[in-house]
Amino acid sequence: MALSEVLETRHWKSLGLLLMGWGLILRLSSIFKFLYLSLFI
């Protein structure tokens, strides 16, 4: 395996983790927003 291939796969792995984390944060924030609205309505 060439070094560039290793770097590329590592880049895609970190990108995937970043997207997963971002999706999780968005989901959590939407859940909290829903709870917040349901508490105050």
C-alpha positions in Angstrom: 0.0 0.0 0.0 1.4 3.4 -1.0 1.7 6.2 1.5 -0.8 8.4 -0.4 -3.4 5.6 -0.3 -3.0 5.3 3.5 -3.3 9.0 4.0 -6.4 9.0 1.7 -8.1 6.3 3.6 -7.3 7.9 6.9 -8.7 11.2 5.6 -11.9 9.5 4.5 -12.2 7.7 7.9 -11.8 11.0 9.8 -14.3 12.7 7.4 -16.8 9.9 8.1 -16.3 10.3 11.9 -16.7 14.0 11.6 -20.0 13.6 9.6 -21.2 11.0 12.1 -20.4 13.3 15.0 -22.1 16.3 13.3 -25.2 14.2 12.6 -25.3 13.1 16.3 -25.0 16.7 17.5 -27.8 17.8 15.1 -30.0 15.0 16.3 -29.3 15.8 20.0 -30.0 19.5 19.4 -33.3 18.8 17.7 -34.3 16.5 20.6 -33.4 19.2 23.1 -35.3 21.8 21.1 -38.4 19.6 21.1 -38.1 19.0 24.9 -37.7 22.7 25.5 -40.7 23.5 23.4 -42.8 20.8 24.9 -41.9 22.1 28.4 -42.9 25.7 27.7 -46.1 25.2 25.7 
